Amino acid sequence: MRATTETLLGGRHILRCVHCGTEQRAADPLFQCEQCQELLEARYPEWTPLKPRETQQLKRTWRERRMSNAPEDVSGVWRYRELLPVIAPQHIVTLKEGNTPVWPLRQASRRLGLENLRVKHQGMNPSGSFKDTGMSVALSMARVEGFEVVCCASTGNTSASMAAYAAHAGMKSIVLLPAGYVTAGKLAQALEFGSTVLQLRTDFDGCLRLLYDVVRRFRAYLLNSVNPWRLEGQKTLAFELLDQLDWQALDHVIVPGGNLGNSSALGKGMIELLELGIIDRLPKISIIQAAGANPLVRTMRENGGRELIPVEAETRATAIRIGNPASWRKAVAVLKRTGGACEDVTEDEIRLAKSELGAEGIGCEPASATTLAGLKKLVRSGFVKADESVVLILTGNMLKDADYLRQGDKQQLIGPMEADAATVIRALEKLYAAN
Ligand code: F0G
């Protein structure tokens, strides 16, 4: 039965332009449409809605694979391989990505008057961010296509992830990053995993533009989220999330928005589940940006998503310090199709939300905390209602950006002081008397 299901759903895949709809078999090095240079997306033209019995069988197969120790079953990406391009197990590059936890947010639920608020923490992936799910698929594709060198522009997490997967596959990797705007932790990962790192005097948008010129002339496989296979991996977030919720319908999923690959991928995953008849309604997918890096918010507000309004990005949430997002068209389509909202949040709102998550024992990097900050606004505006179920997608591990915390006013940090018991006890007594 397993083999039948794979044939049924695996099928042929094509790349289709998200703007003009042109279909092409092979991708050019930039993953651009040969007609209009817009982004491509993977499509599976042979897919048709499943019969209820087939849906049940598929869900059972996915569940059974959790009992297996085969790498392609342990991976929270390849476990759902019926809905991915077919890659032979020996070519799959996996660090057992996915399998990230879903946790309730009890204190925030109470404060916001919500009955059912949870987070899914993609920062618990092997390299500490959601990028790993997409990297597993795209890097496997690079290997199938015979590349030995891979590359990306990055605000830090894509490079950390790419470096890890490339090293694991025995490939070389090149990173272009905005000098001075990548956290020490993320940079350390890229270096540890052997990437060649070029720090450029520009922002992320400038790095990505420059990388396009590089891959036109230098044979290296582009691993930014303009690569449609990245999004195929990242769409499994939708499958794993619903699987973990026993396929109960969700009302809202809230994600941070930077280059807008992740929101696009999540939407694609949900829409595919709907079109295959595996779920019967879509959650609203809402995208939250930092107020200093809010091109999508402005685009939706000022022209309803017709034309991108790029901005000069500035935010301490460096992961999403992006003013000219590549996947904006895909993200607009997801907002429109799912009826989601698009909001921005200030630096203070991000900092507060991050410490509120921390107070529940859930660490994340600043970009991820935009989701809780955004949710507060959406509850206030009545967009999210008390009895609706909500999942926030936390995208990066807290340890990615420890400096952010150190620059905050964490009053629990005392000293340096003399290392003797009397001094320590005096300090504790003073602190507890004050509180
Ligand atoms: N959260 C984190 C922690 C990120 O690293 C990123 C993007 C995002 C959210 C936004 O996701 O770009 O798909 O909308 N980081 C990229 C990088 C740009 O280079 O690591 P997006």
Residues whose N, C-alpha, C, O or C-beta is under 5 A from the ligand:
A	BS01	F0G	A153 S154 T155 G156 N157 T158 S159 P256 G257 G258 N259 L260 G261 N262 S263 A319 I320 A367 S368 T395 G396
